[in-house]
């Protein structure tokens, strides 16, 4: 089990201390703070939560992957009205949440294949080597078996990508937009994937619509998306700007 590094640990504490000053400034008394995969999987995740409580008064609830998936589904339900079967996919640094549903949630899970994990495990060179890429794709085949089984039981037709990498793909295709949900082109996603797997970091950063901080993880994120697409008989791909935080807000 890995730990949160010293620099990131301190930056997290300092950020929440800054939030505390804003809460006091605006007289906010009701606060809900949650920790997801980064704290769930870190050896010092619970200690971080204790230090935050002691230094800021903010109590962090470290939620399960299942609860995270439910929050995501609830957030997206505000702008996607479940008119037909769909698969929601939310890519995080430590985990990826999948939710299948129609008028209700039929199945959901959280799998520890986030982009930080995939990057550390397989991005041993930049550009990625063909051997490492093939090893990652084989690894994803194995890790996505629960999703493949669920899709066989609950056929899904629309893919809804939640925020993060999906918003980058939308920006690349459609430019900046304030729309909470919009469609993106499947063929263009595949074309971009076949392009980025041959590029180094500087070349990826130069692609239109790709922010610098997303370029680092773009190869592994797109491999994950392509593998998921291959499992689903898709009609349409949507990108939702609503996700986890909106689901938490609704619950709050």
PAZAPA-4460 file (N, C-alpha, C; in steps of 0.05 Angstrom, whole numbers, plus 32768, in hexadecimal, padded with zeros to 4 digits):
% residues 252
    n_x    n_y    n_z   ca_x   ca_y   ca_z    c_x    c_y    c_z   seq   type   mol
   8011   7FE8   8000   8000   8000   8000   8012   8019   8000     1      X     A
   800E   802B   7FED   801E   8043   7FEB   8014   8058   7FFF     2      X     A
   8024   806D   8002   801D   8082   8014   801C   809D   8005     3      X     A
   800E   80B0   8010   800F   80CB   8005   802A   80D7   800B     4      X     A
   8038   80E1   7FF7   8052   80EC   7FFB   8052   8106   800C     5      X     A
   8069   810C   8017   806B   8123   802A   8061   813D   801D     6      X     A
   806A   8143   8004   8062   815C   7FF7   8044   815D   7FF3     7      X     A
   8038   8148   7FE8   801C   8147   7FE3   800C   8149   7FFE     8      X     A
   8016   813B   8012   800A   813B   802C   8008   8158   8037     9      X     A
   801E   8166   8036   801F   8181   8041   800E   8194   8030    10      X     A
   800E   8190   8016   7FFE   81A1   8004   7FE0   819D   800A    11      X     A
   7FD9   8184   8010   7FBD   817E   8016   7FB4   818C   8030    12      X     A
   7FC5   818B   8044   7FC0   8198   805E   7FBD   81B6   805A    13      X     A
   7FD0   81C2   804B   7FD0   81DF   8047   7FB7   81E8   8037    14      X     A
   7FAF   81D7   8023   7F97   81DE   8014   7F7E   81DF   8025    15      X     A
   7F7C   81CB   8037   7F64   81CA   8048   7F65   81E0   805D    16      X     A
   7F7D   81E8   8065   7F7F   81FF   8078   7F75   8218   806A    17      X     A
   7F7C   821B   8050   7F73   8232   8041   7F54   8231   803E    18      X     A
   7F49   8219   8039   7F2C   8217   8037   7F1F   821F   8051    19      X     A
   7F2C   8218   8068   7F21   821F   8082   7F1F   823D   8085    20      X     A
   7F32   824C   807B   7F31   826A   807C   7F19   8274   806C    21      X     A
   7F14   8267   8055   7EFD   8270   8045   7EE2   8269   8053    22      X     A
   7EE1   8252   8060   7EC9   824A   806E   7EC3   825E   8084    23      X     A
   7ED7   8266   8093   7ED4   827A   80A8   7ECC   8295   809D    24      X     A
   7ED8   829D   8087   7ED2   82B6   807A   7EB4   82B9   8073    25      X     A
   7EA9   82A3   8069   7E8D   82A3   8060   7E7A   8297   8074    26      X     A
   7E84   8292   808D   7E73   8288   80A2   7E65   826E   809B    27      X     A
   7E74   825C   808E   7E6A   8241   8087   7E6E   822F   809F    28      X     A
   7E58   8223   80A8   7E59   8211   80C0   7E55   81F4   80B9    29      X     A
   7E47   81EE   80A3   7E42   81D2   809B   7E55   81CB   8085    30      X     A
   7E67   81B7   808B   7E7C   81AF   8078   7E7B   8191   8074    31      X     A
   7E7D   8188   805B   7E7F   816C   8055   7E98   8167   8045    32      X     A
   7EAB   8158   8050   7EC4   8152   8042   7EC6   8134   803E    33      X     A
   7ECD   812B   8026   7ED0   810F   8021   7EEB   8109   8015    34      X     A
   7EF5   80F1   801B   7F0D   80E7   800F   7F07   80CF   7FFD    35      X     A
   7F13   80CE   7FE6   7F0E   80B8   7FD3   7F26   80A6   7FD1    36      X     A
   7F2C   809D   7FB9   7F40   8088   7FB5   7F5C   808F   7FC1    37      X     A
   7F64   80A8   7FBE   7F7F   80B0   7FC8   7F82   80AA   7FE5    38      X     A
   7F6D   80AF   7FF5   7F6E   80AA   8012   7F67   808D   8018    39      X     A
   7F55   8081   8009   7F4D   8065   800D   7F65   8053   800B    40      X     A
   7F76   8058   7FF7   7F8B   8045   7FF0   7FA6   804C   7FFD    41      X     A
   7FA9   8064   8009   7FC3   806C   8014   7FC6   8061   8030    42      X     A
   7FDE   8058   8036   7FE4   804E   8051   7FE0   8063   8066    43      X     A
   7FE5   807C   805F   7FE3   8093   8072   7FCA   80A3   806D    44      X     A
   7FB6   8098   805E   7F9E   80A7   8058   7F8E   80AE   8071    45      X     A
   7F8B   809B   8084   7F7C   80A1   809D   7F8B   80B5   80AE    46      X     A
   7FA6   80B3   80AE   7FB5   80C7   80BD   7FB2   80E3   80B2    47      X     A
   7FB1   80E4   8097   7FAD   80FE   808A   7F92   810A   8093    48      X     A
   7F7D   80F9   8094   7F63   8103   809D   7F64   810C   80BA    49      X     A
   7F73   80FE   80CA   7F75   8106   80E7   7F84   8121   80E9    50      X     A
   7F99   8124   80D9   7FA9   813D   80DA   7F98   8155   80D0    51      X     A
   7F88   8150   80BC   7F76   8165   80B2   7F62   816D   80C7    52      X     A
   7F57   815A   80D5   7F43   8160   80EA   7F51   8170   8101    53      X     A
   7F69   8168   8108   7F77   8176   811E   7F7F   8192   8117    54      X     A
   7F87   8196   80FD   7F92   81B0   80F5   7F7D   81C3   80E9    55      X     A
   7F66   81B8   80E1   7F52   81CA   80D3   7F36   81C7   80DF    56      X     A
   7F31   81B2   80EE   7F16   81AD   80F7   7F04   81A0   80E3    57      X     A
   7F0E   819B   80CB   7EFF   818E   80B5   7F01   8170   80B9    58      X     A
   7EEA   8162   80BA   7EEA   8145   80BD   7EE6   8138   80A1    59      X     A
   7EF9   8129   8098   7EF8   811C   807E   7EEC   8100   8082    60      X     A
   7ED7   80FA   8073   7ECC   80DF   8072   7ED9   80D1   805A    61      X     A
   7EE7   80BB   805F   7EF3   80AC   8049   7EDE   8098   803F    62      X     A
   7ED4   809C   8027   7EBD   808C   801E   7EC7   8074   800D    63      X     A
   7EB6   8060   800B   7EBC   8048   7FFC   7EB9   804E   7FDE    64      X     A
   7EC4   803D   7FCD   7EC1   803F   7FB1   7EA4   803E   7FA8    65      X     A
   7E95   802D   7FB5   7E78   802A   7FAF   7E6A   8044   7FB4    66      X     A
   7E6F   8051   7FCB   7E62   806A   7FD2   7E6A   8080   7FBE    67      X     A
   7E83   807F   7FB6   7E8D   8093   7FA2   7E7E   8090   7F88    68      X     A
   7E7A   8077   7F7F   7E6B   8072   7F67   7E4E   807C   7F69    69      X     A
   7E42   8079   7F80   7E26   8082   7F83   7E25   80A0   7F83    70      X     A
   7E38   80AE   7F8F   7E39   80CB   7F8E   7E3B   80D4   7F71    71      X     A
   7E4C   80C7   7F62   7E50   80CF   7F45   7E36   80CC   7F36    72      X     A
   7E29   80B5   7F39   7E10   80B0   7F2B   7DFB   80C5   7F32    73      X     A
   7DF9   80CC   7F4C   7DE6   80E0   7F54   7DEC   80FB   7F49    74      X     A
   7E05   8102   7F47   7E0D   811C   7F3C   7E05   811E   7F1E    75      X     A
   7E0B   8108   7F0F   7E05   8109   7EF3   7DE7   8107   7EED    76      X     A
   7DD8   80FB   7EFF   7DBB   80F8   7EFB   7DAD   8113   7EF8    77      X     A
   7DB9   8129   7F01   7DAD   8143   7EFE   7DAC   814D   7EE1    78      X     A
   7DBF   8143   7ED1   7DC0   814E   7EB5   7DBC   8138   7EA0    79      X     A
   7DBD   811F   7EA8   7DB7   8109   7E96   7DA0   80F9   7EA2    80      X     A
   7D8A   80F9   7E94   7D71   80F0   7EA0   7D6B   80D2   7E9B    81      X     A
   7D80   80C2   7E97   7D7D   80A5   7E95   7D67   809C   7E82    82      X     A
   7D68   80A8   7E6A   7D54   80A1   7E56   7D58   8086   7E4A    83      X     A
   7D71   807C   7E4B   7D77   8061   7E42   7D8F   8056   7E51    84      X     A
   7D95   803D   7E4D   7DAA   8030   7E5C   7DC5   803F   7E58    85      X     A
   7DD5   8041   7E6D   7DED   8051   7E6B   7E02   8046   7E7E    86      X     A
   7E1B   804C   7E77   7E32   8046   7E88   7E40   8060   7E8F    87      X     A
   7E42   8066   7EA9   7E51   807D   7EB3   7E6E   8074   7EB9    88      X     A
   7E81   8084   7EB2   7E9D   807E   7EB7   7EAB   8097   7EC3    89      X     A
   7EB6   8095   7EDA   7EC4   80AC   7EE7   7EE0   80A3   7EEC    90      X     A
   7EF3   80B0   7EDF   7F10   80A9   7EE1   7F1D   80BA   7EF6    91      X     A
   7F27   80AE   7F0B   7F36   80BD   7F1F   7F53   80B5   7F1F    92      X     A
   7F62   80C0   7F31   7F7F   80BA   7F33   7F84   809E   7F3E    93      X     A
   7F73   8096   7F52   7F78   807C   7F5E   7F64   8067   7F55    94      X     A
   7F4C   806F   7F50   7F37   805B   7F48   7F26   8066   7F31    95      X     A
   7F17   8053   7F25   7F04   805A   7F10   7EE9   804E   7F19    96      X     A
   7ED4   8060   7F19   7EBA   8057   7F20   7EA9   8052   7F07    97      X     A
   7E9A   803B   7F08   7E88   8034   7EF2   7E6C   8031   7EFD    98      X     A
   7E58   803C   7EF0   7E3C   8039   7EF8   7E2C   8032   7EE0    99      X     A
   7E1C   801D   7EE1   7E0A   8015   7ECC   7DED   8019   7ED5   100      X     A
   7DDD   8026   7EC5   7DC1   802A   7ECD   7DAF   8032   7EB6   101      X     A
   7D96   8036   7EBD   7D82   803F   7EAA   7D71   8053   7EB9   102      X     A
   7D5A   804A   7EC2   7D4A   805C   7ED4   7D53   805A   7EF0   103      X     A
   7D65   8047   7EF6   7D71   8043   7F11   7D8D   8038   7F0D   104      X     A
   7D9C   8038   7F23   7DB7   802C   7F22   7DB5   800E   7F24   105      X     A
   7DBF   8000   7F0F   7DBE   7FE3   7F0F   7DD7   7FD6   7F1A   106      X     A
   7DEE   7FE4   7F17   7E07   7FD8   7F1F   7E1C   7FEF   7F21   107      X     A
   7E2E   7FEC   7F35   7E43   8000   7F37   7E5B   7FF3   7F44   108      X     A
   7E73   7FFE   7F3E   7E8B   7FF4   7F4B   7EA1   800A   7F49   109      X     A
   7EB6   8005   7F58   7ECE   8016   7F58   7EE6   8004   7F55   110      X     A
   7EF7   8009   7F41   7F0E   7FF8   7F3B   7F27   8009   7F3D   111      X     A
   7F3B   7FFE   7F4A   7F54   800E   7F4F   7F66   800E   7F37   112      X     A
   7F5D   801C   7F22   7F6C   801E   7F09   7F6D   803C   7F01   113      X     A
   7F6F   804E   7F14   7F70   806A   7F0E   7F89   8071   7EFF   114      X     A
   7F8A   8089   7EF3   7F9F   8090   7EE1   7FBB   8093   7EEF   115      X     A
   7FBB   809A   7F08   7FD5   809C   7F16   7FE1   8080   7F19   116      X     A
   7FCF   806C   7F1F   7FD8   8051   7F23   7FE3   8046   7F08   117      X     A
   7FD3   804A   7EF3   7FDB   8040   7ED8   7FF5   804D   7ECF   118      X     A
   7FF7   8067   7ED4   800F   8075   7ECC   8028   806A   7ED9   119      X     A
   8027   8067   7EF4   803E   805D   7F03   8045   8040   7EFB   120      X     A
   8031   8031   7EF4   8035   8014   7EEE   8040   8010   7ED2   121      X     A
   8037   8020   7EBF   803C   8019   7EA3   804B   802F   7E93   122      X     A
   804A   8048   7E9C   8056   805D   7E8C   8074   8060   7E93   123      X     A
   8083   804B   7E8D   809F   804A   7E95   80B1   8059   7E81   124      X     A
   80A6   8060   7E6A   80B4   8071   7E57   80A0   8084   7E4A   125      X     A
   80AA   8099   7E3E   8099   80AD   7E32   80A5   80B5   7E17   126      X     A
   8099   80AE   7E00   807F   80A0   7DFD   807F   8084   7E09   127      X     A
   8068   807A   7E0E   8065   805F   7E1A   806F   804A   7E05   128      X     A
   807D   8036   7E0F   8086   8021   7DFC   806F   800F   7DF4   129      X     A
   8072   8002   7DDE   805C   7FF0   7DD4   8059   7FD9   7DE8   130      X     A
   806F   7FD0   7DF5   806D   7FBA   7E08   805D   7FC3   7E20   131      X     A
   8063   7FDB   7E2A   8054   7FE5   7E42   8037   7FEA   7E3B   132      X     A
   8032   7FF4   7E23   8016   7FFA   7E1B   8006   7FE0   7E1A   133      X     A
   8012   7FCB   7E0E   8004   7FB1   7E0C   8000   7FA5   7E28   134      X     A
   8014   7FA8   7E39   8011   7F9D   7E54   7FFB   7FAC   7E63   135      X     A
   7FF8   7FC6   7E5F   7FE3   7FD5   7E6C   7FC7   7FCD   7E61   136      X     A
   7FC5   7FC9   7E47   7FAC   7FC1   7E3C   7FA4   7FA5   7E46   137      X     A
   7FB7   7F93   7E48   7FB1   7F78   7E53   7FA8   7F7A   7E70   138      X     A
   7FB6   7F8B   7E7F   7FAF   7F90   7E9B   7F92   7F9B   7E9E   139      X     A
   7F8B   7FAE   7E8D   7F70   7FB9   7E8D   7F5B   7FA4   7E86   140      X     A
   7F61   7F93   7E73   7F4F   7F7D   7E6C   7F48   7F6D   7E85   141      X     A
   7F5C   7F67   7E95   7F58   7F57   7EAD   7F48   7F67   7EC2   142      X     A
   7F50   7F80   7EC6   7F44   7F91   7EDB   7F27   7F98   7ED5   143      X     A
   7F20   7F99   7EBB   7F05   7FA1   7EB3   7EF2   7F89   7EAF   144      X     A
   7EFA   7F71   7EB7   7EE9   7F5A   7EB5   7ECE   7F5D   7EC4   145      X     A
   7ECE   7F69   7EDC   7EB4   7F6D   7EEA   7EA2   7F80   7EDA   146      X     A
   7EAD   7F94   7ECC   7E9D   7FA5   7EBC   7E92   7F96   7EA3   147      X     A
   7EA3   7F86   7E97   7E9B   7F77   7E80   7E84   7F64   7E87   148      X     A
   7E86   7F58   7E9E   7E70   7F46   7EA7   7E56   7F56   7EAC   149      X     A
   7E59   7F6D   7EB8   7E41   7F7E   7EBE   7E34   7F87   7EA4   150      X     A
   7E44   7F8E   7E90   7E39   7F98   7E77   7E29   7F81   7E69   151      X     A
   7E33   7F69   7E6C   7E24   7F52   7E61   7E09   7F4F   7E6E   152      X     A
   7E08   7F55   7E88   7DEE   7F52   7E96   7DDC   7F6B   7E93   153      X     A
   7DE9   7F82   7E90   7DDA   7F9B   7E8D   7DE4   7FAA   7E74   154      X     A
   7DDB   7FA2   7E5C   7DE5   7FAF   7E44   7DE3   7FCE   7E45   155      X     A
   7DF9   7FDC   7E3E   7DFA   7FF8   7E40   7DFF   8005   7E25   156      X     A
   7DF3   801C   7E20   7DF3   8028   7E06   7E00   8043   7E04   157      X     A
   7DFE   8053   7E19   7E0B   806D   7E1A   7E21   806B   7E2F   158      X     A
   7E38   8078   7E29   7E4D   807B   7E3C   7E4E   8098   7E45   159      X     A
   7E4D   809D   7E5F   7E4E   80B8   7E6A   7E69   80BA   7E79   160      X     A
   7E7B   80CA   7E6F   7E94   80CF   7E7C   7E92   80E6   7E8F   161      X     A
   7E9B   80E2   7EA7   7E98   80F7   7EBC   7EB2   8107   7EBF   162      X     A
   7EB0   8120   7EB7   7EC5   8134   7EBC   7EE1   812A   7EB4   163      X     A
   7EF5   8136   7EC0   7F11   812D   7EBC   7F1A   812A   7EA0   164      X     A
   7F24   8113   7E99   7F2E   810D   7E7E   7F18   8111   7E69   165      X     A
   7F00   810A   7E70   7EEA   810D   7E5C   7EE5   812A   7E55   166      X     A
   7EE8   813C   7E68   7EE5   8159   7E63   7EFC   8162   7E50   167      X     A
   7F13   8156   7E54   7F2A   815C   7E42   7F23   8154   7E25   168      X     A
   7F18   813C   7E22   7F10   8133   7E07   7EFB   8145   7DFB   169      X     A
   7EE8   814D   7E0C   7ED3   815F   7E02   7EDF   817A   7DF9   170      X     A
   7EF2   8185   7E09   7EFE   819E   7E02   7F0F   819B   7DE8   171      X     A
   7F1C   8184   7DE5   7F2C   817F   7DCD   7F1A   817F   7DB4   172      X     A
   7F02   8173   7DB7   7EF0   8170   7DA0   7EDE   8189   7D9C   173      X     A
   7ED4   8194   7DB1   7EBF   81A8   7DAF   7EC7   81C4   7DB8   174      X     A
   7EE0   81C7   7DC3   7EE8   81E0   7DCF   7EDC   81E4   7DEA   175      X     A
   7EE2   81FA   7DF7   7ED8   81FF   7E12   7EBA   8203   7E11   176      X     A
   7EAC   81F8   7E25   7E8F   81FA   7E26   7E86   81FA   7E43   177      X     A
   7E70   8208   7E48   7E64   8209   7E63   7E4D   81F5   7E65   178      X     A
   7E48   81E6   7E50   7E32   81D2   7E51   7E38   81BD   7E65   179      X     A
   7E24   81B5   7E76   7E29   81A0   7E8A   7E2C   8185   7E7E   180      X     A
   7E21   8180   7E66   7E24   8166   7E59   7E24   816A   7E3B   181      X     A
   7E36   815C   7E2E   7E37   815F   7E11   7E43   8145   7E05   182      X     A
   7E3D   8142   7DEB   7E45   8129   7DDD   7E61   812C   7DD1   183      X     A
   7E70   8116   7DD0   7E8A   8116   7DC2   7E8A   80FF   7DAE   184      X     A
   7E9C   8101   7D9B   7E9D   80EF   7D84   7EAF   80D7   7D8A   185      X     A
   7EA4   80BF   7D88   7EB3   80A6   7D8E   7ECB   80A3   7D7C   186      X     A
   7EC7   80A7   7D62   7EDD   80A3   7D4F   7EF5   80B6   7D55   187      X     A
   7EEE   80CF   7D5D   7F03   80E2   7D63   7F12   80DA   7D7C   188      X     A
   7F05   80CE   7D8F   7F13   80C4   7DA7   7F27   80AF   7D9F   189      X     A
   7F1E   809C   7D8E   7F31   8087   7D85   7F48   8092   7D75   190      X     A
   7F43   80A6   7D64   7F58   80B2   7D55   7F6D   80C0   7D68   191      X     A
   7F63   80CE   7D7C   7F75   80DB   7D8F   7F85   80C6   7D9E   192      X     A
   7F79   80B0   7DA6   7F87   809B   7DB5   7F9F   8091   7DA4   193      X     A
   7F99   808B   7D8B   7FAF   8080   7D79   7FC4   8095   7D74   194      X     A
   7FBE   80AE   7D78   7FD2   80C3   7D75   7FE3   80C6   7D8E   195      X     A
   7FD6   80C7   7DA6   7FE5   80CD   7DBE   7FF8   80B7   7DC7   196      X     A
   7FF2   809E   7DC0   8003   8088   7DCA   801F   808A   7DBE   197      X     A
   8022   809A   7DA9   803D   809D   7D9D   804B   80B7   7DA4   198      X     A
   803E   80C7   7DB5   8049   80E1   7DBB   8056   80E2   7DD7   199      X     A
   806A   80F4   7DDA   8076   80F8   7DF4   8066   810F   7E02   200      X     A
   806E   8115   7E1B   805E   8127   7E2B   805B   8143   7E1E   201      X     A
   8072   814E   7E14   8070   8168   7E08   805E   8169   7DF0   202      X     A
   805F   8153   7DE0   804E   8152   7DC9   8030   814F   7DD1   203      X     A
   802B   8140   7DE6   800F   813E   7DEF   8004   8158   7DF9   204      X     A
   8015   8167   7E07   800D   8182   7E11   8007   8195   7DFB   205      X     A
   8012   8191   7DE4   800E   81A3   7DCD   7FF4   819E   7DBE   206      X     A
   7FE6   8188   7DC5   7FCD   8182   7DB8   7FB7   8196   7DC0   207      X     A
   7FA8   81A0   7DAD   7F93   81B4   7DB3   7F7F   81A9   7DC7   208      X     A
   7F7A   81B8   7DDC   7F66   81B1   7DF0   7F70   819F   7E06   209      X     A
   7F8A   8198   7E06   7F95   8187   7E1B   7FA4   8199   7E2F   210      X     A
   7F9A   819D   7E48   7FA9   81AC   7E5C   7FC3   819F   7E63   211      X     A
   7FD7   81AF   7E6B   7FF1   81A4   7E72   7FEF   818E   7E87   212      X     A
   7FDF   8193   7E9C   7FDE   8180   7EB2   7FD0   8166   7EAB   213      X     A
   7FC2   8165   7E94   7FB5   814D   7E8A   7FC6   813D   7E77   214      X     A
   7FDA   814A   7E6B   7FEB   813D   7E57   7FFA   8126   7E62   215      X     A
   8002   8128   7E7B   8012   8113   7E88   8004   80F8   7E88   216      X     A
   7FEA   80F8   7E8E   7FDB   80E0   7E92   7FCA   80D8   7E79   217      X     A
   7FCC   80E7   7E64   7FB9   80E4   7E4D   7FBA   80C8   7E41   218      X     A
   7FD2   80BD   7E3E   7FD5   80A3   7E31   7FC6   808D   7E41   219      X     A
   7FCB   808C   7E5B   7FBF   8077   7E6B   7FA1   807C   7E6E   220      X     A
   7F98   8095   7E70   7F7C   809B   7E72   7F6D   8093   7E59   221      X     A
   7F79   8099   7E42   7F6B   8092   7E29   7F6B   8074   7E24   222      X     A
   7F80   8066   7E2C   7F80   8049   7E2A   7F6A   803D   7E3B   223      X     A
   7F65   8048   7E52   7F50   803F   7E64   7F34   8044   7E57   224      X     A
   7F31   805B   7E4B   7F18   8062   7E3D   7F13   804F   7E26   225      X     A
   7F28   804B   7E16   7F25   803A   7DFE   7F1E   801E   7E06   226      X     A
   7F2A   8013   7E1B   7F24   7FF8   7E24   7F07   7FF6   7E2D   227      X     A
   7EFD   800B   7E3A   7EE1   800B   7E43   7ECE   800D   7E2C   228      X     A
   7ED5   801E   7E18   7EC4   8020   7E00   7EC2   8005   7DF2   229      X     A
   7ED8   7FF6   7DF1   7ED8   7FDC   7DE4   7EC5   7FC8   7DF0   230      X     A
   7EBF   7FCD   7E0A   7EAD   7FBA   7E18   7E8F   7FC0   7E13   231      X     A
   7E89   7FD9   7E0A   7E6E   7FE2   7E09   7E65   7FE6   7DEC   232      X     A
   7E4C   7FDE   7DE7   7E40   7FE3   7DCC   7E34   7FFF   7DCD   233      X     A
   7E45   8013   7DC5   7E3E   802F   7DCA   7E2D   803B   7DB4   234      X     A
   7E1A   804B   7DBC   7E0D   805D   7DA9   7E1A   8079   7DAB   235      X     A
   7E1D   8083   7DC3   7E25   809F   7DC7   7E37   80A1   7DDF   236      X     A
   7E4A   80B4   7DDE   7E5A   80BB   7DF5   7E54   80D7   7DFD   237      X     A
   7E4E   80DB   7E17   7E49   80F5   7E22   7E5F   80FB   7E37   238      X     A
   7E64   8115   7E3A   7E76   811E   7E4F   7E65   812F   7E62   239      X     A
   7E67   8128   7E7C   7E58   8137   7E91   7E6C   8147   7EA2   240      X     A
   7E66   8160   7EA5   7E76   8170   7EB8   7E6D   816C   7ED5   241      X     A
   7E56   8160   7ED8   7E4C   8158   7EF3   7E57   813D   7EFA   242      X     A
   7E5E   8139   7F14   7E68   811F   7F1C   7E67   811D   7F3A   243      X     A
   7E7E   8116   7F46   7E80   8110   7F62   7E77   8127   7F74   244      X     A
   7E83   813F   7F70   7E7D   8155   7F82   7E60   815D   7F81   245      X     A
   7E53   815B   7F69   7E37   8162   7F68   7E26   814D   7F76   246      X     A
   7E2E   8134   7F75   7E20   811F   7F84   7E22   8123   7FA2   247      X     A
   7E3A   812B   7FAB   7E3E   8130   7FC7   7E2D   8148   7FD0   248      X     A
   7E2C   815D   7FBF   7E1C   8175   7FC5   7DFF   816E   7FC8   249      X     A
   7DF5   815E   7FB6   7DD8   8156   7FB7   7DD3   8147   7FD1   250      X     A
   7DE5   8135   7FD9   7DE1   8125   7FF1   7DE2   8138   800A   251      X     A
   7DF3   814C   8008   7DF7   815F   801E   7DDE   8171   8022   252      X     A
***
